[in-house]
Amino acid sequence: MMAPLRNRLGREIVAMGQCLRSWSKAGIYMPSLPLLNLSDDQWVDVLASLKDTSDF
């Protein structure tokens, strides 16, 4: 079951988050945000908060 907040995110944002998370698990990408330490619901919340503060 998806978190309600995830339903409101654009599918591109969710896909980017999933991609970064899998890259960080594989050791390809080392994020400044510790995505491996976040549960599924937490990283969606973090991505949503980053989206709200971005200037693009």
Helices and strands as residue ranges (DSSP letters): H 4-8, H 11-26, G 35-37, H 40-53
